């Protein structure tokens, strides 16, 4: 991986389960875990599916970054205001040089995609 390949800066966020809103609802929020991570972002597919009464688009990307640990699929990536849920992670565990993230764009970022 060449430094010039990492042309985008992404944030990696994790879900924080907090207190309550006063009427018993649990408040969840996303917090930045890693800020301005240099990355190579490659769009490699997309599809549109029908959910309920409307179409829902999904764009799938692969993101290559320098090795970071621990990353999990319970995290998400933000890039220029776009939100992408991590669906897969491949770490170069032997040399610890790169992490490859497979992500899908989340068009409803207010709704946590993780369970």
N, C-alpha and C positions, 0 to 999 in steps of 0.2 A: 504494500500500500504506500503510495506517495502522498506527501503532505498536500500537494496541489489537488489531489482527488477529493479532499474533504472540503468542499466549497460551501456547504450549508452549515448553519448553526442550529442545533435542536436543543430543546429542553426535555429532560426525562422527569416525569412526575409520578408520585405514588399517592394512593388514596388514603386519606387520614379520616378515621372515624372519631368524631368528637363528641361533645356533650349533647345536650338536648335543647330544643327550641322553646322549652317552657310548657309545652302541652304534651310532652312525651315522645315526640318524633326525634329520632337520632339524626344528627347533622353529619353529613359526609362532605368532604372537600378535597380538592386535589392540591398538593403542595409540590413545589419544584425540589427534586432531589439532586439533579445535576443540571447546571445552567450553562448555556452556550457551548454545547459539546460539538466539536467539529465532526461533520458527517458527510458521507456520500449518499444521496437519496436517489433511488432508481425506481421509477414507476414501471411495473411489469405486467399489469393487467387491470381489468375492471369488469364489472358486470352490473346488471340492473335486475333486481328481483321484485316481484309484486308481493307486498305485505299489506294485508287488510284492503283498504280502498285505494292504495297508491303505490307507486314505484319507489323503491329504495335503491340508491346507487351505492356501490362499493368500489373504491379504488384500492388496489393492493400495491404496496411498495416494499422494497427491500432497502434497509438502511445499514450501511457499514460504518462502524466507529472504531476507535482504538479501544482495546480491551477495558471493560468496566465490570466489576463484580461487586455485589450480587445484583443482577438484573433478573426480573421475573415477568411473567406474562400478566401479573396483576398491576403492572405499571402502564403508562402511556407516554406518547411522544407528542410534543407540540412543535410545529414548524410554521412560522409566519402566520400565526392565528389559526392554523388548521390543527385538528386533533386526530391522532392516529393511535388506535389500540394495538398493543403488542400481542401478537398471536403465536409467535415462535422466536426462540433465541438459540443461536449457535455460537458458542464461545470457542476460541482457539485455546483450549485448556493446556495443550502441551507447551506452546511457545508464549502464551498469554500476550498476543499482539493485537488481535481483532475480536470484535463481537459483531455478529450479523443479526439484525432484527427484522423479522417479517411482521409487517403491520398492515392493518386495514383502516381506512379513513372512517372516522366516526362523525356522521352528519348530525348527531344529536348529542353534542359534548356535555350537556348538562345532566345527561343520564349516564351513570356509571355503567360501563360495559362489563365490568368484572362482577362476579358473584361472591 
